Amino acid sequence: MIRRSRLILGIGVLLIAIFVMLSISLLSDDEESTDGPTHAWSYDGETGPEYWDEIEHLGSACGGARQSPINIIECFTENVEEAVLNFEINYAPYTKIHDVLNNGHTIQYSFERGDFVVYNNERFDLLQMHFHEPAEHTVNGIRYPLELHMVHRGKHDNFLVLSIMVQEGLSSEPFQFLEDYLPLQEHEKKVVHAGYDLNQNLPEILDHFIYAGSLTTPPCTEAVEWIVFKYPITVSHDQVSALKVLMPTNNYRLEQDLNDRTVTLHIVE
Ligand SMILES: [Zn+2]
């Protein structure tokens, strides 16, 4: 009997361990899928952004005072000498994209490890990039047709997101490379395993705004350094449309109150 109850206890412990491991693996390491499997949220209706705080009652920060996105008004920002903060982008000329996923909230490209940025002497590893249509942050009241988020993670469950605004104009070759893997059905994933020069997706002039904010999707965790580039990159109308049709309509969160936060402007010579 003792042996049997020990066996049952052992199986119990094993099952709990498997459950915990599964839960951890479901809490994937990116901005868009940090929502747990049981929490349904959307960009529309009763599960839309104005209700995220209620839906995500367990550990949600969606009603917090340091939320993202915000409207960045340049004349209210503080000018900071670049030397004060060190910010360095370390993207290899051939960053490997592991896969592309339509997760039902956005189109997301995940990277193989190796690329990173350094901010304030801390390393943040590049995980993934995804899109919002139209943009979430507004700059001087302008909402661009698309915003690209490059999500990086630090060592303390903190994030750094590079935000790149996209305007419509001439078509972009690097964007075409990305879109060659589309379309994708909802929850469909394609393995890419191909090299790509991410630097080509950065604006020519790297002036940027910095502020402390949150993930823009539930659970809206307030542990994100936001680096929002001032100038947009250009892609064609068709390239914007190719993403738009695959994502939920208006997959953006409205601007949040700045409260007591400061936004700094960094001019890159
Ligand atoms: Zn995002």
Boltz pocket constraint, residues with backbone or C-beta under 6 A from the ligand:
constraints:
  - pocket:
      binder: B
      contacts: [[A, 31], [A, 130], [A, 131], [A, 132], [A, 149], [A, 216]]
      max_distance: 6.0
